[in-house]
């Protein structure tokens, strides 16, 4: 489970809700959560917006390599 997915679930948000809040396609969020796309390579604005929406630091949603 990715850090993003774990935190999203802890906050009680669905993928659809988080994607809408952040303004990204749900498919993109799913790919980050499934680690099909590496969140560490995501657009900086996307990472910041995800972190803000979840109320966490950006480092919390990034994956340790």
PyMOL Python script that loads the backbone (N, CA, C, O; Angstrom):
from pymol import cmd

cmd.read_pdbstr("""\
ATOM      1  N   UNK A   1       0.848  -1.179   0.000  1.00  0.00           N
ATOM      2  CA  UNK A   1       0.000   0.000   0.000  1.00  0.00           C
ATOM      3  C   UNK A   1       0.897   1.248   0.000  1.00  0.00           C
ATOM      4  O   UNK A   1       1.859   1.340   0.763  1.00  0.00           O
ATOM      5  N   UNK A   2       0.565   2.176  -0.851  1.00  0.00           N
ATOM      6  CA  UNK A   2       1.357   3.406  -0.933  1.00  0.00           C
ATOM      7  C   UNK A   2       1.043   4.317   0.251  1.00  0.00           C
ATOM      8  O   UNK A   2       0.001   4.193   0.895  1.00  0.00           O
ATOM      9  N   UNK A   3       1.967   5.229   0.519  1.00  0.00           N
ATOM     10  CA  UNK A   3       1.741   6.214   1.579  1.00  0.00           C
ATOM     11  C   UNK A   3       0.497   7.034   1.281  1.00  0.00           C
ATOM     12  O   UNK A   3      -0.296   7.322   2.177  1.00  0.00           O
ATOM     13  N   UNK A   4       0.330   7.406   0.025  1.00  0.00           N
ATOM     14  CA  UNK A   4      -0.826   8.199  -0.384  1.00  0.00           C
ATOM     15  C   UNK A   4      -2.131   7.467  -0.084  1.00  0.00           C
ATOM     16  O   UNK A   4      -3.065   8.050   0.466  1.00  0.00           O
ATOM     17  N   UNK A   5      -2.188   6.202  -0.445  1.00  0.00           N
ATOM     18  CA  UNK A   5      -3.400   5.412  -0.217  1.00  0.00           C
ATOM     19  C   UNK A   5      -3.679   5.249   1.276  1.00  0.00           C
ATOM     20  O   UNK A   5      -4.820   5.382   1.719  1.00  0.00           O
ATOM     21  N   UNK A   6      -2.644   4.965   2.038  1.00  0.00           N
ATOM     22  CA  UNK A   6      -2.805   4.785   3.486  1.00  0.00           C
ATOM     23  C   UNK A   6      -3.353   6.056   4.131  1.00  0.00           C
ATOM     24  O   UNK A   6      -4.293   5.997   4.924  1.00  0.00           O
ATOM     25  N   UNK A   7      -2.773   7.194   3.794  1.00  0.00           N
ATOM     26  CA  UNK A   7      -3.204   8.458   4.387  1.00  0.00           C
ATOM     27  C   UNK A   7      -4.620   8.813   3.940  1.00  0.00           C
ATOM     28  O   UNK A   7      -5.433   9.270   4.743  1.00  0.00           O
ATOM     29  N   UNK A   8      -4.910   8.601   2.662  1.00  0.00           N
ATOM     30  CA  UNK A   8      -6.263   8.893   2.157  1.00  0.00           C
ATOM     31  C   UNK A   8      -7.308   8.101   2.918  1.00  0.00           C
ATOM     32  O   UNK A   8      -8.351   8.634   3.297  1.00  0.00           O
ATOM     33  N   UNK A   9      -7.024   6.824   3.140  1.00  0.00           N
ATOM     34  CA  UNK A   9      -7.970   5.972   3.868  1.00  0.00           C
ATOM     35  C   UNK A   9      -8.093   6.402   5.322  1.00  0.00           C
ATOM     36  O   UNK A   9      -9.188   6.385   5.884  1.00  0.00           O
ATOM     37  N   UNK A  10      -6.976   6.787   5.936  1.00  0.00           N
ATOM     38  CA  UNK A  10      -7.007   7.272   7.320  1.00  0.00           C
ATOM     39  C   UNK A  10      -7.884   8.516   7.449  1.00  0.00           C
ATOM     40  O   UNK A  10      -8.548   8.716   8.466  1.00  0.00           O
ATOM     41  N   UNK A  11      -7.880   9.344   6.414  1.00  0.00           N
ATOM     42  CA  UNK A  11      -8.672  10.581   6.418  1.00  0.00           C
ATOM     43  C   UNK A  11     -10.123  10.338   6.032  1.00  0.00           C
ATOM     44  O   UNK A  11     -10.945  11.252   6.103  1.00  0.00           O
ATOM     45  N   UNK A  12     -10.448   9.109   5.621  1.00  0.00           N
ATOM     46  CA  UNK A  12     -11.824   8.763   5.288  1.00  0.00           C
ATOM     47  C   UNK A  12     -12.303   9.297   3.952  1.00  0.00           C
ATOM     48  O   UNK A  12     -13.499   9.526   3.767  1.00  0.00           O
ATOM     49  N   UNK A  13     -11.385   9.496   3.021  1.00  0.00           N
ATOM     50  CA  UNK A  13     -11.756  10.003   1.696  1.00  0.00           C
ATOM     51  C   UNK A  13     -11.728   8.880   0.673  1.00  0.00           C
ATOM     52  O   UNK A  13     -10.903   7.969   0.749  1.00  0.00           O
ATOM     53  N   UNK A  14     -12.634   8.961  -0.277  1.00  0.00           N
ATOM     54  CA  UNK A  14     -12.591   8.032  -1.403  1.00  0.00           C
ATOM     55  C   UNK A  14     -11.611   8.582  -2.439  1.00  0.00           C
ATOM     56  O   UNK A  14     -11.221   9.748  -2.386  1.00  0.00           O
ATOM     57  N   UNK A  15     -11.226   7.730  -3.371  1.00  0.00           N
ATOM     58  CA  UNK A  15     -10.359   8.187  -4.455  1.00  0.00           C
ATOM     59  C   UNK A  15     -11.052   9.296  -5.246  1.00  0.00           C
ATOM     60  O   UNK A  15     -10.429  10.291  -5.614  1.00  0.00           O
ATOM     61  N   UNK A  16     -12.319   9.116  -5.497  1.00  0.00           N
ATOM     62  CA  UNK A  16     -13.076  10.102  -6.271  1.00  0.00           C
ATOM     63  C   UNK A  16     -13.093  11.448  -5.552  1.00  0.00           C
ATOM     64  O   UNK A  16     -12.887  12.489  -6.175  1.00  0.00           O
ATOM     65  N   UNK A  17     -13.338  11.429  -4.246  1.00  0.00           N
ATOM     66  CA  UNK A  17     -13.382  12.674  -3.482  1.00  0.00           C
ATOM     67  C   UNK A  17     -12.041  13.399  -3.532  1.00  0.00           C
ATOM     68  O   UNK A  17     -11.984  14.601  -3.790  1.00  0.00           O
ATOM     69  N   UNK A  18     -10.963  12.657  -3.282  1.00  0.00           N
ATOM     70  CA  UNK A  18      -9.640  13.285  -3.266  1.00  0.00           C
ATOM     71  C   UNK A  18      -9.272  13.819  -4.647  1.00  0.00           C
ATOM     72  O   UNK A  18      -8.745  14.925  -4.762  1.00  0.00           O
ATOM     73  N   UNK A  19      -9.543  13.052  -5.682  1.00  0.00           N
ATOM     74  CA  UNK A  19      -9.241  13.500  -7.044  1.00  0.00           C
ATOM     75  C   UNK A  19      -9.990  14.783  -7.376  1.00  0.00           C
ATOM     76  O   UNK A  19      -9.435  15.684  -8.005  1.00  0.00           O
ATOM     77  N   UNK A  20     -11.246  14.868  -6.957  1.00  0.00           N
ATOM     78  CA  UNK A  20     -12.043  16.072  -7.223  1.00  0.00           C
ATOM     79  C   UNK A  20     -11.507  17.267  -6.445  1.00  0.00           C
ATOM     80  O   UNK A  20     -11.432  18.371  -6.984  1.00  0.00           O
ATOM     81  N   UNK A  21     -11.138  17.063  -5.201  1.00  0.00           N
ATOM     82  CA  UNK A  21     -10.593  18.153  -4.381  1.00  0.00           C
ATOM     83  C   UNK A  21      -9.322  18.706  -5.007  1.00  0.00           C
ATOM     84  O   UNK A  21      -9.127  19.920  -5.080  1.00  0.00           O
ATOM     85  N   UNK A  22      -8.465  17.805  -5.455  1.00  0.00           N
ATOM     86  CA  UNK A  22      -7.157  18.199  -5.988  1.00  0.00           C
ATOM     87  C   UNK A  22      -7.250  18.656  -7.442  1.00  0.00           C
ATOM     88  O   UNK A  22      -6.417  19.430  -7.912  1.00  0.00           O
ATOM     89  N   UNK A  23      -8.267  18.171  -8.147  1.00  0.00           N
ATOM     90  CA  UNK A  23      -8.433  18.555  -9.546  1.00  0.00           C
ATOM     91  C   UNK A  23      -7.596  17.728 -10.506  1.00  0.00           C
ATOM     92  O   UNK A  23      -7.098  18.231 -11.514  1.00  0.00           O
ATOM     93  N   UNK A  24      -7.448  16.444 -10.176  1.00  0.00           N
ATOM     94  CA  UNK A  24      -6.734  15.531 -11.071  1.00  0.00           C
ATOM     95  C   UNK A  24      -7.673  14.397 -11.461  1.00  0.00           C
ATOM     96  O   UNK A  24      -8.632  14.115 -10.743  1.00  0.00           O
ATOM     97  N   UNK A  25      -7.413  13.749 -12.578  1.00  0.00           N
ATOM     98  CA  UNK A  25      -8.249  12.605 -12.970  1.00  0.00           C
ATOM     99  C   UNK A  25      -8.121  11.475 -11.942  1.00  0.00           C
ATOM    100  O   UNK A  25      -7.040  11.238 -11.404  1.00  0.00           O
ATOM    101  N   UNK A  26      -9.213  10.793 -11.680  1.00  0.00           N
ATOM    102  CA  UNK A  26      -9.198   9.690 -10.720  1.00  0.00           C
ATOM    103  C   UNK A  26      -8.207   8.607 -11.167  1.00  0.00           C
ATOM    104  O   UNK A  26      -7.583   7.951 -10.333  1.00  0.00           O
ATOM    105  N   UNK A  27      -8.066   8.427 -12.472  1.00  0.00           N
ATOM    106  CA  UNK A  27      -7.137   7.417 -12.980  1.00  0.00           C
ATOM    107  C   UNK A  27      -5.696   7.743 -12.583  1.00  0.00           C
ATOM    108  O   UNK A  27      -4.912   6.839 -12.294  1.00  0.00           O
ATOM    109  N   UNK A  28      -5.354   9.008 -12.567  1.00  0.00           N
ATOM    110  CA  UNK A  28      -4.011   9.422 -12.153  1.00  0.00           C
ATOM    111  C   UNK A  28      -3.796   9.094 -10.685  1.00  0.00           C
ATOM    112  O   UNK A  28      -2.757   8.549 -10.311  1.00  0.00           O
ATOM    113  N   UNK A  29      -4.769   9.423  -9.860  1.00  0.00           N
ATOM    114  CA  UNK A  29      -4.673   9.111  -8.433  1.00  0.00           C
ATOM    115  C   UNK A  29      -4.537   7.606  -8.224  1.00  0.00           C
ATOM    116  O   UNK A  29      -3.724   7.163  -7.413  1.00  0.00           O
ATOM    117  N   UNK A  30      -5.322   6.826  -8.945  1.00  0.00           N
ATOM    118  CA  UNK A  30      -5.244   5.367  -8.827  1.00  0.00           C
ATOM    119  C   UNK A  30      -3.863   4.854  -9.199  1.00  0.00           C
ATOM    120  O   UNK A  30      -3.340   3.950  -8.547  1.00  0.00           O
ATOM    121  N   UNK A  31      -3.273   5.417 -10.233  1.00  0.00           N
ATOM    122  CA  UNK A  31      -1.937   4.983 -10.658  1.00  0.00           C
ATOM    123  C   UNK A  31      -0.885   5.320  -9.607  1.00  0.00           C
ATOM    124  O   UNK A  31       0.043   4.541  -9.391  1.00  0.00           O
ATOM    125  N   UNK A  32      -1.021   6.469  -8.952  1.00  0.00           N
ATOM    126  CA  UNK A  32      -0.090   6.811  -7.866  1.00  0.00           C
ATOM    127  C   UNK A  32      -0.259   5.848  -6.698  1.00  0.00           C
ATOM    128  O   UNK A  32       0.726   5.393  -6.116  1.00  0.00           O
ATOM    129  N   UNK A  33      -1.496   5.540  -6.360  1.00  0.00           N
ATOM    130  CA  UNK A  33      -1.749   4.652  -5.229  1.00  0.00           C
ATOM    131  C   UNK A  33      -1.291   3.229  -5.512  1.00  0.00           C
ATOM    132  O   UNK A  33      -0.815   2.540  -4.610  1.00  0.00           O
ATOM    133  N   UNK A  34      -1.429   2.789  -6.742  1.00  0.00           N
ATOM    134  CA  UNK A  34      -1.024   1.427  -7.111  1.00  0.00           C
ATOM    135  C   UNK A  34       0.455   1.345  -7.491  1.00  0.00           C
ATOM    136  O   UNK A  34       0.973   0.278  -7.820  1.00  0.00           O
ATOM    137  N   UNK A  35       1.119   2.503  -7.434  1.00  0.00           N
ATOM    138  CA  UNK A  35       2.545   2.613  -7.757  1.00  0.00           C
ATOM    139  C   UNK A  35       2.844   2.269  -9.216  1.00  0.00           C
ATOM    140  O   UNK A  35       3.962   1.880  -9.557  1.00  0.00           O
ATOM    141  N   UNK A  36       1.823   2.418 -10.076  1.00  0.00           N
ATOM    142  CA  UNK A  36       2.030   2.275 -11.516  1.00  0.00           C
ATOM    143  C   UNK A  36       2.794   3.507 -11.998  1.00  0.00           C
ATOM    144  O   UNK A  36       3.686   3.411 -12.841  1.00  0.00           O
ATOM    145  N   UNK A  37       2.428   4.667 -11.446  1.00  0.00           N
ATOM    146  CA  UNK A  37       3.152   5.917 -11.667  1.00  0.00           C
ATOM    147  C   UNK A  37       3.829   6.275 -10.347  1.00  0.00           C
ATOM    148  O   UNK A  37       3.233   6.129  -9.280  1.00  0.00           O
ATOM    149  N   UNK A  38       5.060   6.739 -10.422  1.00  0.00           N
ATOM    150  CA  UNK A  38       5.811   7.083  -9.221  1.00  0.00           C
ATOM    151  C   UNK A  38       5.428   8.488  -8.756  1.00  0.00           C
ATOM    152  O   UNK A  38       5.660   9.469  -9.462  1.00  0.00           O
ATOM    153  N   UNK A  39       4.846   8.574  -7.574  1.00  0.00           N
ATOM    154  CA  UNK A  39       4.429   9.863  -7.020  1.00  0.00           C
ATOM    155  C   UNK A  39       5.623  10.800  -6.844  1.00  0.00           C
ATOM    156  O   UNK A  39       5.469  12.021  -6.877  1.00  0.00           O
ATOM    157  N   UNK A  40       6.801  10.231  -6.660  1.00  0.00           N
ATOM    158  CA  UNK A  40       8.005  11.050  -6.484  1.00  0.00           C
ATOM    159  C   UNK A  40       8.356  11.825  -7.754  1.00  0.00           C
ATOM    160  O   UNK A  40       9.091  12.810  -7.700  1.00  0.00           O
ATOM    161  N   UNK A  41       7.832  11.381  -8.886  1.00  0.00           N
ATOM    162  CA  UNK A  41       8.075  12.060 -10.157  1.00  0.00           C
ATOM    163  C   UNK A  41       6.895  12.922 -10.598  1.00  0.00           C
ATOM    164  O   UNK A  41       6.888  13.457 -11.707  1.00  0.00           O
ATOM    165  N   UNK A  42       5.909  13.050  -9.732  1.00  0.00           N
ATOM    166  CA  UNK A  42       4.711  13.825 -10.073  1.00  0.00           C
ATOM    167  C   UNK A  42       5.030  15.313 -10.120  1.00  0.00           C
ATOM    168  O   UNK A  42       6.034  15.769  -9.573  1.00  0.00           O
ATOM    169  N   UNK A  43       4.166  16.047 -10.777  1.00  0.00           N
ATOM    170  CA  UNK A  43       4.255  17.498 -10.814  1.00  0.00           C
ATOM    171  C   UNK A  43       4.257  18.032  -9.379  1.00  0.00           C
ATOM    172  O   UNK A  43       3.472  17.586  -8.543  1.00  0.00           O
ATOM    173  N   UNK A  44       5.130  18.973  -9.106  1.00  0.00           N
ATOM    174  CA  UNK A  44       5.263  19.520  -7.746  1.00  0.00           C
ATOM    175  C   UNK A  44       3.930  20.072  -7.254  1.00  0.00           C
ATOM    176  O   UNK A  44       3.571  19.869  -6.094  1.00  0.00           O
ATOM    177  N   UNK A  45       3.201  20.759  -8.105  1.00  0.00           N
ATOM    178  CA  UNK A  45       1.905  21.322  -7.706  1.00  0.00           C
ATOM    179  C   UNK A  45       0.921  20.226  -7.306  1.00  0.00           C
ATOM    180  O   UNK A  45       0.142  20.396  -6.368  1.00  0.00           O
ATOM    181  N   UNK A  46       0.959  19.116  -8.012  1.00  0.00           N
ATOM    182  CA  UNK A  46       0.073  17.993  -7.685  1.00  0.00           C
ATOM    183  C   UNK A  46       0.401  17.438  -6.309  1.00  0.00           C
ATOM    184  O   UNK A  46      -0.500  17.180  -5.511  1.00  0.00           O
ATOM    185  N   UNK A  47       1.680  17.254  -6.029  1.00  0.00           N
ATOM    186  CA  UNK A  47       2.094  16.730  -4.724  1.00  0.00           C
ATOM    187  C   UNK A  47       1.688  17.694  -3.609  1.00  0.00           C
ATOM    188  O   UNK A  47       1.174  17.270  -2.573  1.00  0.00           O
ATOM    189  N   UNK A  48       1.916  18.975  -3.821  1.00  0.00           N
ATOM    190  CA  UNK A  48       1.545  19.979  -2.812  1.00  0.00           C
ATOM    191  C   UNK A  48       0.041  19.981  -2.592  1.00  0.00           C
ATOM    192  O   UNK A  48      -0.419  20.025  -1.451  1.00  0.00           O
ATOM    193  N   UNK A  49      -0.731  19.932  -3.674  1.00  0.00           N
ATOM    194  CA  UNK A  49      -2.195  19.941  -3.548  1.00  0.00           C
ATOM    195  C   UNK A  49      -2.716  18.688  -2.869  1.00  0.00           C
ATOM    196  O   UNK A  49      -3.658  18.760  -2.079  1.00  0.00           O
ATOM    197  N   UNK A  50      -2.116  17.537  -3.165  1.00  0.00           N
ATOM    198  CA  UNK A  50      -2.513  16.297  -2.485  1.00  0.00           C
ATOM    199  C   UNK A  50      -2.225  16.400  -0.993  1.00  0.00           C
ATOM    200  O   UNK A  50      -3.067  16.051  -0.165  1.00  0.00           O
ATOM    201  N   UNK A  51      -1.041  16.878  -0.656  1.00  0.00           N
ATOM    202  CA  UNK A  51      -0.655  16.998   0.754  1.00  0.00           C
ATOM    203  C   UNK A  51      -1.585  17.969   1.483  1.00  0.00           C
ATOM    204  O   UNK A  51      -2.021  17.692   2.601  1.00  0.00           O
ATOM    205  N   UNK A  52      -1.881  19.082   0.864  1.00  0.00           N
ATOM    206  CA  UNK A  52      -2.788  20.067   1.493  1.00  0.00           C
ATOM    207  C   UNK A  52      -4.175  19.482   1.705  1.00  0.00           C
ATOM    208  O   UNK A  52      -4.778  19.653   2.764  1.00  0.00           O
ATOM    209  N   UNK A  53      -4.673  18.792   0.691  1.00  0.00           N
ATOM    210  CA  UNK A  53      -6.012  18.206   0.789  1.00  0.00           C
ATOM    211  C   UNK A  53      -6.085  17.168   1.906  1.00  0.00           C
ATOM    212  O   UNK A  53      -7.126  16.985   2.537  1.00  0.00           O
ATOM    213  N   UNK A  54      -4.966  16.495   2.136  1.00  0.00           N
ATOM    214  CA  UNK A  54      -4.927  15.457   3.178  1.00  0.00           C
ATOM    215  C   UNK A  54      -4.465  15.997   4.524  1.00  0.00           C
ATOM    216  O   UNK A  54      -4.518  15.283   5.526  1.00  0.00           O
ATOM    217  N   UNK A  55      -4.017  17.242   4.563  1.00  0.00           N
ATOM    218  CA  UNK A  55      -3.575  17.854   5.800  1.00  0.00           C
ATOM    219  C   UNK A  55      -2.262  17.282   6.320  1.00  0.00           C
ATOM    220  O   UNK A  55      -2.057  17.163   7.528  1.00  0.00           O
ATOM    221  N   UNK A  56      -1.375  16.931   5.387  1.00  0.00           N
ATOM    222  CA  UNK A  56      -0.083  16.357   5.775  1.00  0.00           C
ATOM    223  C   UNK A  56       1.045  17.090   5.053  1.00  0.00           C
ATOM    224  O   UNK A  56       0.797  17.886   4.147  1.00  0.00           O
ATOM    225  N   UNK A  57       2.267  16.820   5.453  1.00  0.00           N
ATOM    226  CA  UNK A  57       3.438  17.364   4.795  1.00  0.00           C
ATOM    227  C   UNK A  57       3.663  16.608   3.491  1.00  0.00           C
ATOM    228  O   UNK A  57       3.327  15.428   3.390  1.00  0.00           O
ATOM    229  N   UNK A  58       4.222  17.273   2.508  1.00  0.00           N
ATOM    230  CA  UNK A  58       4.466  16.614   1.226  1.00  0.00           C
ATOM    231  C   UNK A  58       5.334  15.384   1.385  1.00  0.00           C
ATOM    232  O   UNK A  58       5.147  14.399   0.671  1.00  0.00           O
ATOM    233  N   UNK A  59       6.280  15.420   2.309  1.00  0.00           N
ATOM    234  CA  UNK A  59       7.162  14.272   2.519  1.00  0.00           C
ATOM    235  C   UNK A  59       6.400  13.034   2.969  1.00  0.00           C
ATOM    236  O   UNK A  59       6.864  11.911   2.767  1.00  0.00           O
ATOM    237  N   UNK A  60       5.241  13.230   3.574  1.00  0.00           N
ATOM    238  CA  UNK A  60       4.449  12.095   4.057  1.00  0.00           C
ATOM    239  C   UNK A  60       3.860  11.254   2.933  1.00  0.00           C
ATOM    240  O   UNK A  60       3.668  10.050   3.100  1.00  0.00           O
ATOM    241  N   UNK A  61       3.570  11.875   1.785  1.00  0.00           N
ATOM    242  CA  UNK A  61       2.957  11.118   0.702  1.00  0.00           C
ATOM    243  C   UNK A  61       3.965  10.585  -0.299  1.00  0.00           C
ATOM    244  O   UNK A  61       3.638   9.723  -1.116  1.00  0.00           O
ATOM    245  N   UNK A  62       5.195  11.094  -0.242  1.00  0.00           N
ATOM    246  CA  UNK A  62       6.227  10.591  -1.130  1.00  0.00           C
ATOM    247  C   UNK A  62       6.698   9.212  -0.655  1.00  0.00           C
ATOM    248  O   UNK A  62       6.609   8.884   0.528  1.00  0.00           O
ATOM    249  N   UNK A  63       7.190   8.429  -1.584  1.00  0.00           N
ATOM    250  CA  UNK A  63       7.673   7.086  -1.263  1.00  0.00           C
ATOM    251  C   UNK A  63       9.175   7.104  -1.030  1.00  0.00           C
ATOM    252  O   UNK A  63       9.920   7.766  -1.753  1.00  0.00           O
ATOM    253  N   UNK A  64       9.607   6.377  -0.019  1.00  0.00           N
ATOM    254  CA  UNK A  64      11.041   6.237   0.222  1.00  0.00           C
ATOM    255  C   UNK A  64      11.587   5.263  -0.804  1.00  0.00           C
ATOM    256  O   UNK A  64      10.996   4.217  -1.070  1.00  0.00           O
ATOM    257  N   UNK A  65      12.717   5.625  -1.370  1.00  0.00           N
ATOM    258  CA  UNK A  65      13.291   4.778  -2.421  1.00  0.00           C
ATOM    259  C   UNK A  65      14.375   3.896  -1.872  1.00  0.00           C
ATOM    260  O   UNK A  65      14.971   3.115  -2.614  1.00  0.00           O
TER     261      UNK A  65
END
""", "prot")
cmd.dss("prot")
cmd.show_as("cartoon", "prot")
cmd.util.cbc("prot")
cmd.orient("prot")
